[in-house]
Amino acid sequence: MDIIQIQQSEMLQALNKSEVDVQISTAKRYPRNLPDVLNKIATYATMDTETAEDCFYALRRSGEVIEGVSVRMAEIIAGSWGNMRVQTRIIGNDGKTITAHGVCHDLETNLAVSVEVKRRITDKQGRTFSEDMQVVTGNAASAIAFRNAVLKVVPKAVTKKVLAEVKQVALGQSIDLETSRKNALQNYAKAGVTEQMILDYLGITKREEIDKEKLFALKAAWNAIKEGTTTVEEEFVKPMKEREAAKKAETNKDKVSEAMAAANSGNAAMTAAPTTSKQPQQKSLL
């Protein structure tokens, strides 16, 4: 009697291959219907205003707003797209950054895309996060890897129109604008963001200037912070410190200019002052 030894890794690989083959076969037998897919995305994403607002994120970089699809929207797209495998896992932690790996496989087209996302796990002083915070950061990195992988497989040309419709729902507030402003400002205040920081972020001088578009930008920025794409420090605190430093440097520059102007004015006055000297009187010989 011969004993056949099977390595565990080989067995898992065979099982995984068999599972994928079955899924591909099923996907070919029941292909997706594109109009139905788009209808599902629109239905799920616009069930209420809050859901529509959660579908986008926004970042402000170098004076420009970068807007994109959030993790929540990627989940809706993946669920509606169907015949798709998406997996994420943490593949690295070097004490400074956590690396998440995401894979998305369209079982109908056999297109598979893998992405990696890194997130820092040290604070400004270089101290490593606690274990709990590393877990939270790892989850955020995995969520972003999921989103990036899905959006690389699902063509943007297909979802562009429905995304525009979802944004219109997000912009059309179900409650009055003043209440929305108040709720947004209170939400940011809990995270240590002052009203002045928000006004500077939006490039306005008073809260009454926060219209629907700017309110959408604020909520999209909050989504980016929640999903770990950015931080309060990066979006609000750091720009405020940079503005204060620039303002202080400009004030010092003005003071130096004024001092130099005053000094030059004093030197010019001294140069222009007339000099008098006593001339000896000449006696007449007559």
C-alpha positions in Angstrom: 0.0 0.0 0.0 1.5 3.3 -1.1 1.0 6.4 1.0 0.6 9.6 -1.0 1.5 12.8 0.8 -0.2 16.0 -0.3 1.2 19.3 0.7 -1.3 21.6 2.4 -0.4 24.5 0.1 -0.9 22.4 -3.0 -4.3 21.2 -1.7 -5.5 24.8 -1.0 -4.3 25.9 -4.4 -6.2 23.1 -6.1 -9.4 23.9 -4.1 -9.1 27.6 -5.0 -8.6 26.9 -8.7 -11.6 24.6 -8.7 -13.7 27.2 -6.9 -12.7 29.9 -9.4 -13.3 27.6 -12.4 -16.9 27.0 -11.1 -17.5 30.7 -10.6 -16.2 31.5 -14.1 -18.4 28.8 -15.6 -21.4 30.2 -13.7 -20.6 33.8 -14.8 -20.4 32.7 -18.5 -23.8 31.0 -18.1 -25.5 34.0 -16.5 -23.8 37.1 -17.9 -24.6 40.5 -16.5 -27.1 42.8 -18.1 -25.6 46.3 -18.3 -28.9 48.3 -18.0 -29.9 46.2 -15.0 -26.5 46.9 -13.4 -26.7 50.6 -13.9 -30.3 50.6 -12.6 -29.1 48.7 -9.4 -26.2 51.2 -8.8 -28.6 54.2 -9.1 -31.2 52.6 -6.9 -28.8 51.6 -4.1 -26.8 54.9 -4.2 -29.9 57.2 -4.2 -32.0 55.4 -1.6 -31.6 58.5 0.5 -29.6 61.7 0.6 -27.2 60.5 3.2 -26.3 57.4 1.2 -25.7 59.6 -1.9 -23.5 61.9 0.1 -21.4 59.0 1.3 -20.6 58.0 -2.3 -17.9 60.6 -2.9 -14.8 62.0 -1.4 -12.8 65.2 -2.0 -9.3 66.3 -1.3 -7.8 69.8 -1.7 -4.3 69.8 -3.0 -2.3 72.9 -4.2 -5.5 74.9 -4.4 -7.3 72.4 -6.5 -10.1 70.0 -5.4 -9.6 66.3 -6.3 -12.9 64.5 -6.2 -13.4 60.7 -6.5 -15.6 57.7 -5.7 -15.6 56.6 -2.1 -15.3 53.2 -0.6 -19.0 53.0 0.0 -19.7 53.7 -3.7 -17.2 51.1 -4.7 -19.1 48.5 -2.6 -22.3 49.5 -4.3 -20.7 49.2 -7.8 -19.1 45.8 -7.0 -22.3 44.4 -5.6 -24.3 45.6 -8.6 -21.7 44.6 -11.2 -21.9 40.9 -10.2 -19.8 38.0 -11.4 -16.8 39.5 -9.6 -14.3 38.3 -7.0 -12.7 40.9 -4.7 -10.2 40.1 -2.0 -8.0 42.3 0.3 -5.3 41.4 2.9 -2.5 43.0 4.8 0.8 41.9 3.3 3.3 44.1 5.1 4.0 46.0 8.4 7.5 47.4 8.7 6.8 49.4 11.8 6.4 52.6 9.8 3.8 51.7 7.2 1.1 49.1 6.7 0.7 47.7 3.2 -2.7 46.3 2.0 -3.1 44.2 -1.1 -6.3 44.2 -3.1 -7.3 41.9 -6.0 -10.4 42.3 -8.2 -11.3 39.6 -10.8 -14.1 40.0 -13.3 -15.2 36.5 -13.9 -16.9 37.3 -17.2 -14.1 39.1 -18.9 -11.3 37.3 -17.0 -9.7 40.6 -16.2 -7.9 40.6 -12.9 -6.2 43.7 -11.3 -4.2 43.8 -8.1 -3.2 47.0 -6.2 -1.2 47.9 -3.1 -2.0 50.6 -0.7 0.4 51.9 2.0 -0.7 53.8 5.1 1.6 55.3 7.7 1.5 54.0 11.3 3.7 56.6 13.0 2.7 60.0 14.3 4.5 63.4 13.7 7.1 62.5 16.4 7.9 59.2 14.7 6.2 57.1 17.4 4.5 53.9 16.3 0.8 53.7 16.7 -0.7 51.4 19.3 -1.8 47.9 18.3 -5.5 49.0 18.2 -4.7 52.0 15.9 -2.6 49.8 13.7 -5.6 47.5 13.2 -7.8 50.5 12.4 -5.2 51.8 9.9 -4.9 48.4 8.4 -8.7 48.2 7.9 -8.7 51.6 6.3 -5.9 50.6 3.9 -7.7 47.4 3.0 -10.9 49.4 2.3 -9.0 51.7 0.0 -7.3 48.8 -1.7 -10.8 47.3 -2.3 -12.0 50.5 -3.9 -9.0 51.0 -6.1 -9.1 47.5 -7.4 -12.8 47.6 -8.2 -12.6 50.9 -10.0 -9.7 49.6 -12.1 -11.9 46.7 -13.3 -15.3 48.4 -13.8 -14.9 50.9 -16.7 -15.5 54.5 -15.7 -17.2 55.1 -19.1 -19.9 52.8 -18.0 -20.6 54.4 -14.6 -19.9 58.0 -15.4 -23.5 58.9 -16.2 -25.0 57.2 -13.1 -22.4 58.8 -10.9 -23.4 62.2 -12.1 -27.0 61.3 -11.2 -26.0 60.2 -7.7 -24.1 63.5 -7.2 -27.2 65.5 -8.1 -29.1 63.6 -5.4 -26.3 64.3 -2.9 -26.4 68.1 -3.8 -30.2 68.3 -3.5 -30.5 68.5 0.3 -33.6 67.0 1.9 -33.3 69.6 4.8 -32.8 73.3 4.6 -29.4 74.7 3.9 -28.9 76.4 7.2 -29.5 73.2 9.1 -27.1 71.4 6.9 -24.4 74.0 7.5 -24.9 73.8 11.2 -24.7 70.0 11.2 -21.6 70.0 9.1 -19.8 72.6 11.3 -20.7 70.7 14.4 -19.5 67.4 13.0 -16.1 69.0 12.1 -15.9 70.7 15.5 -16.0 67.3 17.2 -12.8 66.5 15.3 -11.1 69.7 16.4 -11.7 71.7 13.1 -12.8 75.3 13.8 -15.2 77.3 11.7 -12.3 79.6 10.6 -10.4 76.5 9.3 -13.4 75.5 7.3 -13.9 79.0 5.8 -10.2 79.1 4.9 -10.5 75.6 3.4 -13.4 76.7 1.2 -11.9 80.1 0.3 -14.7 82.1 1.8 -15.1 84.7 4.7 -18.4 83.8 6.3 -20.6 80.7 6.9 -23.5 82.2 4.9 -21.3 81.7 1.8 -21.5 77.9 2.3 -23.8 76.9 -0.5 -24.9 73.4 -1.7 -21.7 72.9 -3.7 -19.4 73.9 -0.8 -21.5 71.8 1.6 -21.0 68.8 -0.8 -17.3 69.5 -0.8 -17.2 69.5 3.0 -19.1 66.2 3.3 -16.9 64.7 0.6 -13.8 65.8 2.5 -15.3 64.2 5.6 -15.8 60.9 3.7 -12.1 61.0 2.7 -11.1 61.4 6.3 -13.4 58.6 7.5 -12.2 56.1 5.0 -8.5 57.0 5.7 -7.7 58.6 2.4 -6.6 61.7 4.3 -6.6 63.2 7.8 -7.8 66.3 9.6 -4.2 67.2 10.1 -3.4 67.0 6.4 -6.6 68.8 5.2 -7.1 71.5 7.8 -4.4 71.9 10.5 -1.3 71.7 8.3 -2.6 74.3 5.7 -3.6 76.6 8.6 -0.1 76.5 10.1 1.4 77.1 6.6 -0.8 80.2 6.1 0.1 81.5 9.6 3.8 81.0 8.8 3.5 82.7 5.5 1.6 85.6 7.0 4.2 86.0 9.8 7.0 85.9 7.2 5.2 88.6 5.2 4.7 90.8 8.3 8.4 90.5 9.2 9.3 91.3 5.6 7.2 94.5 5.8 8.8 95.5 9.0 12.3 95.1 7.5 11.2 97.1 4.5 9.8 99.9 6.7 13.0 99.9 8.8 15.2 100.1 5.7 13.0 102.9 4.3 13.3 104.8 7.5 17.0 104.4 7.6 17.4 105.5 4.0 15.2 108.5 4.6 17.3 109.5 7.6 20.5 109.2 5.6 19.0 111.3 2.8 18.0 114.0 5.2 21.5 114.2 6.7 23.0 114.4 3.2 20.6 117.2 2.1 21.1 119.4 5.2 23.1 122.7 4.4 26.5 123.3 6.1 27.4 126.8 7.3 30.8 128.2 8.2 31.9 131.6 9.4 33.8 133.6 6.7 36.4 136.1 7.9 35.5 139.8 7.3 37.8 141.7 4.9 38.8 145.2 6.0 38.6 148.0 3.5 41.9 149.6 2.6 40.3 152.8 1.7 
